[in-house]
Amino acid sequence: MDKIRVTKAKVHNLKDVDVSIPRHSLTVITGPSGSGKSSLAFDTIYAEGQRRY
């Protein structure tokens, strides 16, 4: 697996978000306040990483 894939994320204000993030690299998530950056980073990607690994 060379990418972390999230499909159909539905947490807080994320609605059916699909994203692929390269492994072993620095990735930056940017956007306006309230756009779902923290929801994507912490509630979705981090939680899934803890569940799988």
PDB file of N, CA, C, O and CB in Angstrom:
ATOM      1  N   MET A   1       0.840  -1.183   0.000  1.00  0.00           N
ATOM      2  CA  MET A   1       0.000   0.000   0.000  1.00  0.00           C
ATOM      3  C   MET A   1       0.881   1.240   0.000  1.00  0.00           C
ATOM      4  O   MET A   1       1.624   1.487   0.950  1.00  0.00           O
ATOM      5  CB  MET A   1      -0.954   0.001   1.214  1.00  0.00           C
ATOM      6  N   ASP A   2       0.792   2.008  -1.063  1.00  0.00           N
ATOM      7  CA  ASP A   2       1.585   3.227  -1.126  1.00  0.00           C
ATOM      8  C   ASP A   2       0.762   4.477  -0.847  1.00  0.00           C
ATOM      9  O   ASP A   2       1.298   5.585  -0.826  1.00  0.00           O
ATOM     10  CB  ASP A   2       2.237   3.342  -2.475  1.00  0.00           C
ATOM     11  N   LYS A   3      -0.555   4.299  -0.631  1.00  0.00           N
ATOM     12  CA  LYS A   3      -1.424   5.433  -0.324  1.00  0.00           C
ATOM     13  C   LYS A   3      -2.411   5.074   0.772  1.00  0.00           C
ATOM     14  O   LYS A   3      -2.807   3.918   0.921  1.00  0.00           O
ATOM     15  CB  LYS A   3      -2.173   5.894  -1.576  1.00  0.00           C
ATOM     16  N   ILE A   4      -2.797   6.073   1.528  1.00  0.00           N
ATOM     17  CA  ILE A   4      -3.883   5.929   2.496  1.00  0.00           C
ATOM     18  C   ILE A   4      -5.130   6.424   1.781  1.00  0.00           C
ATOM     19  O   ILE A   4      -5.190   7.576   1.350  1.00  0.00           O
ATOM     20  CB  ILE A   4      -3.606   6.735   3.850  1.00  0.00           C
ATOM     21  N   ARG A   5      -6.121   5.558   1.656  1.00  0.00           N
ATOM     22  CA  ARG A   5      -7.344   5.921   0.938  1.00  0.00           C
ATOM     23  C   ARG A   5      -8.512   6.034   1.903  1.00  0.00           C
ATOM     24  O   ARG A   5      -8.746   5.151   2.728  1.00  0.00           O
ATOM     25  CB  ARG A   5      -7.659   4.889  -0.158  1.00  0.00           C
ATOM     26  N   VAL A   6      -9.225   7.115   1.789  1.00  0.00           N
ATOM     27  CA  VAL A   6     -10.449   7.325   2.558  1.00  0.00           C
ATOM     28  C   VAL A   6     -11.564   7.513   1.538  1.00  0.00           C
ATOM     29  O   VAL A   6     -11.453   8.338   0.632  1.00  0.00           O
ATOM     30  CB  VAL A   6     -10.332   8.571   3.542  1.00  0.00           C
ATOM     31  N   THR A   7     -12.633   6.748   1.687  1.00  0.00           N
ATOM     32  CA  THR A   7     -13.759   6.887   0.770  1.00  0.00           C
ATOM     33  C   THR A   7     -15.049   7.082   1.548  1.00  0.00           C
ATOM     34  O   THR A   7     -15.268   6.469   2.593  1.00  0.00           O
ATOM     35  CB  THR A   7     -13.869   5.662  -0.149  1.00  0.00           C
ATOM     36  N   LYS A   8     -15.872   7.928   1.027  1.00  0.00           N
ATOM     37  CA  LYS A   8     -17.204   8.195   1.588  1.00  0.00           C
ATOM     38  C   LYS A   8     -17.161   8.672   3.036  1.00  0.00           C
ATOM     39  O   LYS A   8     -18.030   8.305   3.828  1.00  0.00           O
ATOM     40  CB  LYS A   8     -18.053   6.950   1.501  1.00  0.00           C
ATOM     41  N   ALA A   9     -16.170   9.482   3.396  1.00  0.00           N
ATOM     42  CA  ALA A   9     -16.062   9.994   4.769  1.00  0.00           C
ATOM     43  C   ALA A   9     -17.261  10.879   5.089  1.00  0.00           C
ATOM     44  O   ALA A   9     -17.602  11.789   4.334  1.00  0.00           O
ATOM     45  CB  ALA A   9     -14.740  10.787   4.964  1.00  0.00           C
ATOM     46  N   LYS A  10     -17.892  10.591   6.227  1.00  0.00           N
ATOM     47  CA  LYS A  10     -19.074  11.353   6.664  1.00  0.00           C
ATOM     48  C   LYS A  10     -18.940  11.661   8.149  1.00  0.00           C
ATOM     49  O   LYS A  10     -19.643  11.080   8.975  1.00  0.00           O
ATOM     50  CB  LYS A  10     -20.398  10.562   6.382  1.00  0.00           C
ATOM     51  N   VAL A  11     -18.043  12.568   8.483  1.00  0.00           N
ATOM     52  CA  VAL A  11     -17.824  12.972   9.871  1.00  0.00           C
ATOM     53  C   VAL A  11     -18.017  14.478   9.958  1.00  0.00           C
ATOM     54  O   VAL A  11     -17.429  15.222   9.173  1.00  0.00           O
ATOM     55  CB  VAL A  11     -16.396  12.554  10.374  1.00  0.00           C
ATOM     56  N   HIS A  12     -18.818  14.930  10.883  1.00  0.00           N
ATOM     57  CA  HIS A  12     -19.104  16.359  11.081  1.00  0.00           C
ATOM     58  C   HIS A  12     -19.545  16.991   9.759  1.00  0.00           C
ATOM     59  O   HIS A  12     -20.602  16.634   9.238  1.00  0.00           O
ATOM     60  CB  HIS A  12     -17.854  17.101  11.645  1.00  0.00           C
ATOM     61  N   ASN A  13     -18.769  17.913   9.209  1.00  0.00           N
ATOM     62  CA  ASN A  13     -19.201  18.557   7.976  1.00  0.00           C
ATOM     63  C   ASN A  13     -18.581  17.948   6.719  1.00  0.00           C
ATOM     64  O   ASN A  13     -18.618  18.568   5.657  1.00  0.00           O
ATOM     65  CB  ASN A  13     -18.872  20.013   8.035  1.00  0.00           C
ATOM     66  N   LEU A  14     -18.015  16.753   6.821  1.00  0.00           N
ATOM     67  CA  LEU A  14     -17.547  16.037   5.635  1.00  0.00           C
ATOM     68  C   LEU A  14     -18.718  15.237   5.077  1.00  0.00           C
ATOM     69  O   LEU A  14     -19.403  14.528   5.815  1.00  0.00           O
ATOM     70  CB  LEU A  14     -16.327  15.101   5.970  1.00  0.00           C
ATOM     71  N   LYS A  15     -18.940  15.354   3.798  1.00  0.00           N
ATOM     72  CA  LYS A  15     -20.056  14.655   3.174  1.00  0.00           C
ATOM     73  C   LYS A  15     -19.555  13.881   1.961  1.00  0.00           C
ATOM     74  O   LYS A  15     -19.299  14.465   0.908  1.00  0.00           O
ATOM     75  CB  LYS A  15     -21.174  15.649   2.769  1.00  0.00           C
ATOM     76  N   ASP A  16     -19.416  12.565   2.111  1.00  0.00           N
ATOM     77  CA  ASP A  16     -18.972  11.676   1.030  1.00  0.00           C
ATOM     78  C   ASP A  16     -17.642  12.119   0.421  1.00  0.00           C
ATOM     79  O   ASP A  16     -17.519  12.218  -0.800  1.00  0.00           O
ATOM     80  CB  ASP A  16     -20.034  11.611  -0.058  1.00  0.00           C
ATOM     81  N   VAL A  17     -16.653  12.385   1.267  1.00  0.00           N
ATOM     82  CA  VAL A  17     -15.333  12.821   0.811  1.00  0.00           C
ATOM     83  C   VAL A  17     -14.483  11.602   0.476  1.00  0.00           C
ATOM     84  O   VAL A  17     -14.410  10.656   1.260  1.00  0.00           O
ATOM     85  CB  VAL A  17     -14.635  13.695   1.886  1.00  0.00           C
ATOM     86  N   ASP A  18     -13.840  11.628  -0.690  1.00  0.00           N
ATOM     87  CA  ASP A  18     -12.885  10.608  -1.108  1.00  0.00           C
ATOM     88  C   ASP A  18     -11.520  11.280  -1.235  1.00  0.00           C
ATOM     89  O   ASP A  18     -11.401  12.345  -1.839  1.00  0.00           O
ATOM     90  CB  ASP A  18     -13.319   9.928  -2.461  1.00  0.00           C
ATOM     91  N   VAL A  19     -10.490  10.653  -0.663  1.00  0.00           N
ATOM     92  CA  VAL A  19      -9.146  11.233  -0.738  1.00  0.00           C
ATOM     93  C   VAL A  19      -8.108  10.113  -0.699  1.00  0.00           C
ATOM     94  O   VAL A  19      -8.304   9.100  -0.028  1.00  0.00           O
ATOM     95  CB  VAL A  19      -8.909  12.244   0.425  1.00  0.00           C
ATOM     96  N   SER A  20      -6.999  10.304  -1.425  1.00  0.00           N
ATOM     97  CA  SER A  20      -5.843   9.405  -1.385  1.00  0.00           C
ATOM     98  C   SER A  20      -4.637  10.234  -0.968  1.00  0.00           C
ATOM     99  O   SER A  20      -4.347  11.271  -1.565  1.00  0.00           O
ATOM    100  CB  SER A  20      -5.600   8.699  -2.777  1.00  0.00           C
ATOM    101  N   ILE A  21      -3.937   9.766   0.063  1.00  0.00           N
ATOM    102  CA  ILE A  21      -2.792  10.497   0.599  1.00  0.00           C
ATOM    103  C   ILE A  21      -1.569   9.591   0.521  1.00  0.00           C
ATOM    104  O   ILE A  21      -1.614   8.463   1.011  1.00  0.00           O
ATOM    105  CB  ILE A  21      -3.053  10.968   2.072  1.00  0.00           C
ATOM    106  N   PRO A  22      -0.468  10.061  -0.088  1.00  0.00           N
ATOM    107  CA  PRO A  22       0.734   9.232  -0.187  1.00  0.00           C
ATOM    108  C   PRO A  22       1.306   8.904   1.188  1.00  0.00           C
ATOM    109  O   PRO A  22       1.336   9.759   2.074  1.00  0.00           O
ATOM    110  CB  PRO A  22       1.791   9.935  -1.033  1.00  0.00           C
ATOM    111  N   ARG A  23       1.758   7.672   1.363  1.00  0.00           N
ATOM    112  CA  ARG A  23       2.408   7.259   2.609  1.00  0.00           C
ATOM    113  C   ARG A  23       3.845   7.771   2.632  1.00  0.00           C
ATOM    114  O   ARG A  23       4.438   8.053   1.591  1.00  0.00           O
ATOM    115  CB  ARG A  23       2.376   5.713   2.764  1.00  0.00           C
ATOM    116  N   HIS A  24       4.382   7.882   3.829  1.00  0.00           N
ATOM    117  CA  HIS A  24       5.791   8.247   4.036  1.00  0.00           C
ATOM    118  C   HIS A  24       6.144   9.594   3.408  1.00  0.00           C
ATOM    119  O   HIS A  24       7.252   9.779   2.906  1.00  0.00           O
ATOM    120  CB  HIS A  24       6.698   7.168   3.463  1.00  0.00           C
ATOM    121  N   SER A  25       5.201  10.527   3.436  1.00  0.00           N
ATOM    122  CA  SER A  25       5.479  11.873   2.944  1.00  0.00           C
ATOM    123  C   SER A  25       4.707  12.874   3.797  1.00  0.00           C
ATOM    124  O   SER A  25       3.744  12.516   4.474  1.00  0.00           O
ATOM    125  CB  SER A  25       5.099  12.014   1.437  1.00  0.00           C
ATOM    126  N   LEU A  26       5.132  14.104   3.756  1.00  0.00           N
ATOM    127  CA  LEU A  26       4.455  15.168   4.486  1.00  0.00           C
ATOM    128  C   LEU A  26       3.299  15.676   3.634  1.00  0.00           C
ATOM    129  O   LEU A  26       3.493  16.067   2.483  1.00  0.00           O
ATOM    130  CB  LEU A  26       5.439  16.325   4.845  1.00  0.00           C
ATOM    131  N   THR A  27       2.108  15.668   4.198  1.00  0.00           N
ATOM    132  CA  THR A  27       0.919  16.156   3.494  1.00  0.00           C
ATOM    133  C   THR A  27       0.299  17.279   4.310  1.00  0.00           C
ATOM    134  O   THR A  27       0.159  17.165   5.527  1.00  0.00           O
ATOM    135  CB  THR A  27      -0.114  15.008   3.255  1.00  0.00           C
ATOM    136  N   VAL A  28      -0.069  18.350   3.649  1.00  0.00           N
ATOM    137  CA  VAL A  28      -0.665  19.506   4.304  1.00  0.00           C
ATOM    138  C   VAL A  28      -2.119  19.624   3.857  1.00  0.00           C
ATOM    139  O   VAL A  28      -2.429  19.534   2.669  1.00  0.00           O
ATOM    140  CB  VAL A  28       0.128  20.810   3.978  1.00  0.00           C
ATOM    141  N   ILE A  29      -3.001  19.826   4.830  1.00  0.00           N
ATOM    142  CA  ILE A  29      -4.419  20.022   4.536  1.00  0.00           C
ATOM    143  C   ILE A  29      -4.744  21.479   4.849  1.00  0.00           C
ATOM    144  O   ILE A  29      -4.582  21.917   5.988  1.00  0.00           O
ATOM    145  CB  ILE A  29      -5.334  19.030   5.366  1.00  0.00           C
ATOM    146  N   THR A  30      -5.201  22.229   3.853  1.00  0.00           N
ATOM    147  CA  THR A  30      -5.517  23.643   4.053  1.00  0.00           C
ATOM    148  C   THR A  30      -6.957  23.936   3.648  1.00  0.00           C
ATOM    149  O   THR A  30      -7.574  23.175   2.902  1.00  0.00           O
ATOM    150  CB  THR A  30      -4.551  24.530   3.253  1.00  0.00           C
ATOM    151  N   GLY A  31      -7.471  25.031   4.144  1.00  0.00           N
ATOM    152  CA  GLY A  31      -8.817  25.467   3.784  1.00  0.00           C
ATOM    153  C   GLY A  31      -9.337  26.449   4.800  1.00  0.00           C
ATOM    154  O   GLY A  31      -8.716  26.667   5.840  1.00  0.00           O
ATOM    155  N   PRO A  32     -10.480  27.046   4.502  1.00  0.00           N
ATOM    156  CA  PRO A  32     -11.046  28.037   5.422  1.00  0.00           C
ATOM    157  C   PRO A  32     -11.563  27.405   6.705  1.00  0.00           C
ATOM    158  O   PRO A  32     -11.768  26.194   6.780  1.00  0.00           O
ATOM    159  CB  PRO A  32     -12.168  28.796   4.743  1.00  0.00           C
ATOM    160  N   SER A  33     -11.767  28.237   7.700  1.00  0.00           N
ATOM    161  CA  SER A  33     -12.299  27.781   8.981  1.00  0.00           C
ATOM    162  C   SER A  33     -13.643  27.089   8.769  1.00  0.00           C
ATOM    163  O   SER A  33     -14.517  27.602   8.070  1.00  0.00           O
ATOM    164  CB  SER A  33     -12.448  28.966   9.966  1.00  0.00           C
ATOM    165  N   GLY A  34     -13.792  25.917   9.384  1.00  0.00           N
ATOM    166  CA  GLY A  34     -15.050  25.182   9.287  1.00  0.00           C
ATOM    167  C   GLY A  34     -15.194  24.314   8.060  1.00  0.00           C
ATOM    168  O   GLY A  34     -16.273  23.779   7.808  1.00  0.00           O
ATOM    169  N   SER A  35     -14.116  24.161   7.279  1.00  0.00           N
ATOM    170  CA  SER A  35     -14.220  23.395   6.034  1.00  0.00           C
ATOM    171  C   SER A  35     -14.012  21.898   6.212  1.00  0.00           C
ATOM    172  O   SER A  35     -14.203  21.136   5.265  1.00  0.00           O
ATOM    173  CB  SER A  35     -13.226  23.910   5.047  1.00  0.00           C
ATOM    174  N   GLY A  36     -13.619  21.457   7.421  1.00  0.00           N
ATOM    175  CA  GLY A  36     -13.476  20.026   7.673  1.00  0.00           C
ATOM    176  C   GLY A  36     -12.051  19.515   7.741  1.00  0.00           C
ATOM    177  O   GLY A  36     -11.832  18.304   7.715  1.00  0.00           O
ATOM    178  N   LYS A  37     -11.083  20.402   7.826  1.00  0.00           N
ATOM    179  CA  LYS A  37      -9.677  19.976   7.889  1.00  0.00           C
ATOM    180  C   LYS A  37      -9.407  19.083   9.086  1.00  0.00           C
ATOM    181  O   LYS A  37      -8.843  17.998   8.941  1.00  0.00           O
ATOM    182  CB  LYS A  37      -8.760  21.187   7.942  1.00  0.00           C
ATOM    183  N   SER A  38      -9.804  19.529  10.260  1.00  0.00           N
ATOM    184  CA  SER A  38      -9.572  18.743  11.480  1.00  0.00           C
ATOM    185  C   SER A  38     -10.388  17.463  11.470  1.00  0.00           C
ATOM    186  O   SER A  38      -9.915  16.422  11.927  1.00  0.00           O
ATOM    187  CB  SER A  38      -9.913  19.567  12.726  1.00  0.00           C
ATOM    188  N   SER A  39     -11.598  17.526  10.960  1.00  0.00           N
ATOM    189  CA  SER A  39     -12.428  16.319  10.867  1.00  0.00           C
ATOM    190  C   SER A  39     -11.752  15.287   9.986  1.00  0.00           C
ATOM    191  O   SER A  39     -11.740  14.101  10.316  1.00  0.00           O
ATOM    192  CB  SER A  39     -13.828  16.655  10.316  1.00  0.00           C
ATOM    193  N   LEU A  40     -11.187  15.725   8.868  1.00  0.00           N
ATOM    194  CA  LEU A  40     -10.496  14.805   7.971  1.00  0.00           C
ATOM    195  C   LEU A  40      -9.233  14.267   8.625  1.00  0.00           C
ATOM    196  O   LEU A  40      -8.996  13.059   8.605  1.00  0.00           O
ATOM    197  CB  LEU A  40     -10.155  15.498   6.648  1.00  0.00           C
ATOM    198  N   ALA A  41      -8.418  15.147   9.205  1.00  0.00           N
ATOM    199  CA  ALA A  41      -7.130  14.735   9.758  1.00  0.00           C
ATOM    200  C   ALA A  41      -7.260  13.879  11.007  1.00  0.00           C
ATOM    201  O   ALA A  41      -6.608  12.840  11.106  1.00  0.00           O
ATOM    202  CB  ALA A  41      -6.304  15.943  10.071  1.00  0.00           C
ATOM    203  N   PHE A  42      -8.073  14.282  11.949  1.00  0.00           N
ATOM    204  CA  PHE A  42      -8.128  13.598  13.239  1.00  0.00           C
ATOM    205  C   PHE A  42      -9.247  12.574  13.331  1.00  0.00           C
ATOM    206  O   PHE A  42      -9.012  11.431  13.725  1.00  0.00           O
ATOM    207  CB  PHE A  42      -8.288  14.601  14.335  1.00  0.00           C
ATOM    208  N   ASP A  43     -10.448  12.967  12.975  1.00  0.00           N
ATOM    209  CA  ASP A  43     -11.598  12.084  13.154  1.00  0.00           C
ATOM    210  C   ASP A  43     -11.641  10.967  12.126  1.00  0.00           C
ATOM    211  O   ASP A  43     -12.229   9.918  12.391  1.00  0.00           O
ATOM    212  CB  ASP A  43     -12.873  12.879  13.085  1.00  0.00           C
ATOM    213  N   THR A  44     -11.041  11.158  10.969  1.00  0.00           N
ATOM    214  CA  THR A  44     -11.127  10.160   9.904  1.00  0.00           C
ATOM    215  C   THR A  44      -9.803   9.424   9.704  1.00  0.00           C
ATOM    216  O   THR A  44      -9.728   8.218   9.940  1.00  0.00           O
ATOM    217  CB  THR A  44     -11.550  10.824   8.600  1.00  0.00           C
ATOM    218  N   ILE A  45      -8.768  10.127   9.275  1.00  0.00           N
ATOM    219  CA  ILE A  45      -7.498   9.475   8.932  1.00  0.00           C
ATOM    220  C   ILE A  45      -6.809   8.905  10.166  1.00  0.00           C
ATOM    221  O   ILE A  45      -6.410   7.740  10.155  1.00  0.00           O
ATOM    222  CB  ILE A  45      -6.567  10.463   8.230  1.00  0.00           C
ATOM    223  N   TYR A  46      -6.660   9.683  11.220  1.00  0.00           N
ATOM    224  CA  TYR A  46      -5.994   9.199  12.432  1.00  0.00           C
ATOM    225  C   TYR A  46      -6.760   8.030  13.045  1.00  0.00           C
ATOM    226  O   TYR A  46      -6.160   7.021  13.414  1.00  0.00           O
ATOM    227  CB  TYR A  46      -5.854  10.335  13.458  1.00  0.00           C
ATOM    228  N   ALA A  47      -8.073   8.160  13.156  1.00  0.00           N
ATOM    229  CA  ALA A  47      -8.885   7.090  13.750  1.00  0.00           C
ATOM    230  C   ALA A  47      -8.793   5.808  12.932  1.00  0.00           C
ATOM    231  O   ALA A  47      -8.736   4.717  13.498  1.00  0.00           O
ATOM    232  CB  ALA A  47     -10.350   7.532  13.867  1.00  0.00           C
ATOM    233  N   GLU A  48      -8.779   5.925  11.629  1.00  0.00           N
ATOM    234  CA  GLU A  48      -8.678   4.735  10.774  1.00  0.00           C
ATOM    235  C   GLU A  48      -7.304   4.097  10.916  1.00  0.00           C
ATOM    236  O   GLU A  48      -7.189   2.871  10.923  1.00  0.00           O
ATOM    237  CB  GLU A  48      -8.946   5.097   9.297  1.00  0.00           C
ATOM    238  N   GLY A  49      -6.261   4.915  11.029  1.00  0.00           N
ATOM    239  CA  GLY A  49      -4.920   4.374  11.237  1.00  0.00           C
ATOM    240  C   GLY A  49      -4.816   3.614  12.545  1.00  0.00           C
ATOM    241  O   GLY A  49      -4.161   2.573  12.598  1.00  0.00           O
ATOM    242  N   GLN A  50      -5.435   4.101  13.586  1.00  0.00           N
ATOM    243  CA  GLN A  50      -5.424   3.409  14.878  1.00  0.00           C
ATOM    244  C   GLN A  50      -6.200   2.100  14.805  1.00  0.00           C
ATOM    245  O   GLN A  50      -5.811   1.112  15.428  1.00  0.00           O
ATOM    246  CB  GLN A  50      -6.014   4.307  15.973  1.00  0.00           C
ATOM    247  N   ARG A  51      -7.272   2.086  14.063  1.00  0.00           N
ATOM    248  CA  ARG A  51      -8.103   0.891  13.938  1.00  0.00           C
ATOM    249  C   ARG A  51      -7.390  -0.199  13.138  1.00  0.00           C
ATOM    250  O   ARG A  51      -7.443  -1.372  13.508  1.00  0.00           O
ATOM    251  CB  ARG A  51      -9.438   1.240  13.276  1.00  0.00           C
ATOM    252  N   ARG A  52      -6.734   0.171  12.062  1.00  0.00           N
ATOM    253  CA  ARG A  52      -6.112  -0.812  11.170  1.00  0.00           C
ATOM    254  C   ARG A  52      -4.727  -1.251  11.628  1.00  0.00           C
ATOM    255  O   ARG A  52      -4.358  -2.409  11.435  1.00  0.00           O
ATOM    256  CB  ARG A  52      -6.017  -0.248   9.782  1.00  0.00           C
ATOM    257  N   TYR A  53      -3.949  -0.345  12.234  1.00  0.00           N
ATOM    258  CA  TYR A  53      -2.551  -0.653  12.524  1.00  0.00           C
ATOM    259  C   TYR A  53      -2.331  -0.566  13.996  1.00  0.00           C
ATOM    260  O   TYR A  53      -1.217  -0.789  14.469  1.00  0.00           O
ATOM    261  CB  TYR A  53      -1.595   0.287  11.781  1.00  0.00           C
TER     262      TYR A  53
END
